[in-house]
Amino acid sequence: MKPRDIVVIPGDGIGPEVTTAVQRILEKAGAPIEWQTYQAGLTALAEGSEVMPQETLDAIQHHGIALKGPCTTPVGKGFSSVNVQLRKRLNLYAAVRPVRSLPGVKTRFENVDLVIIRENTEGLYSGVENEVTPGVVMSMKVASETACTRIARWAFRYATHRQRKKITVLHKANIMKLTDGLFIRCAQQIHKQEYPNIEYNELIIDAGCMRIVQDPAPFDMLLLENLYGDVVSDLCAGLIGGLGAVPGANIGDEHAVFEAVHGSAPDIAGKGVANPLALLMSAVMMLNYIADQHSDAGARKIATQIRNAYDQTLEDGCKTRDLGGELGTDAFADAVIERLG
Ligand code: ATP
């Protein structure tokens, strides 16, 4: 792998613990990464900066890639989500979240292998809310043809490159006829005009969720607008053992930020028990992204080495508590390092 500067944002809550563990594993795997540490979230506020400091955004723009720990979002009050701000300001319009069964982690279903593609810049997540009159508030759901077409094209292109067979759009266009109606029309058009070889279907999201939890096997890729993508990601995490095992990437045309699907988990922060696997898997996605974007075969080799190591670790029964094991964050990282080969 060619040496490379990468921005790292430790984040809040369990963020610093899992980030340190992942950096340690990447270093032991021989990834020649010069980490450029920047802050965001409550940690940035505590240091006297903004929650989303301009210098952090500038650094990602400059280096092109970041590995990010979770940032806490206050509920019902306070500043708007750092994660959402980052995705919007860097135009990281595609969230990619692979959900797959893990060796040694027993759940209700075997062989789950889904990829969720979430539109990352619009929908109710735009956070355009106002008080119409005391006691009456409203929230604006935004959908544009440009963003809906862009995410649909991105999803079909991903399906083609990764030899995926089918895309299912989950929507509520029976109720939200304009916004979700536009989302499915754009997807239909891209399917028909550009990718007719990929199978395509649509399900109303409530029925779709029921079908996924009954039997995920018929699903391959899910394409969703922003809020649905957020909710369905956690639902799918429940199929394979939980949030400790679902990675994610936020990708735009110029930059990419890799982060786990989970949040800052304040309930277990500082206890040394958080599972670093989801962020480690996100780091593997990052190495594969570098391999694709920069024709860096060395990055792919390290990604495969780490993936084999964590698969073997789980297969050997070395797991954190959320997955039914007993290891803490650092002990799990040590177990992966021992298996790097
Ligand atoms: P935030 O406000 O940052 O979204 P949250 O607590 O609302 O935080 P999550 O952080 O996603 O949401 O946590 C949801 C649940 O999953 C919590 O009980 C948390 O402890 C657990 N959890 C999340 N991530 C992990 C992890 N990496 N390892 C172990 N448990 C986790």
Residues whose N, C-alpha, C, O or C-beta is under 5 A from the ligand:
A	BS01	ATP	C71 T72 T73 L243 G244 H262 G263 S264 A265 P266 D267 I268 V273 A274 N275 D322
